[in-house]
Amino acid sequence: MIHSADRANGGVVAPGGFQGEDTDILAKAVYSRADREVCKPVLDRLTARQGRVTGDYSPFWRERDHLPDARRIKAGSSSSTVSTTGT
């Protein structure tokens, strides 16, 4: 649930001053294509739609909010960890 972790009441909260959890930064960090121009429109769209200036919870973030589905996760009998990030 990226929004509540790094955005609070409309403010963008950057852990340690680094916007490392916003979608564009995450996408660029894991991008591995040699031809970086192919996905430039997608990266530009992520940057534009995530709302870094306002920090508002928008449809963009609602699409990436996994918390409403968390109740459907069933852990096995052994120790399990579930980790997700929306991009």
Secondary structure, 3 states (H helix, E strand, C coil): CHHHHHEECCEECCHHHCCCCCHHHHHHHHCCCCCCCCCHHHHHHHHHHCCCCCCCCCHHHHCCCCHHHHHHCCCCCCCCCCCCCCC
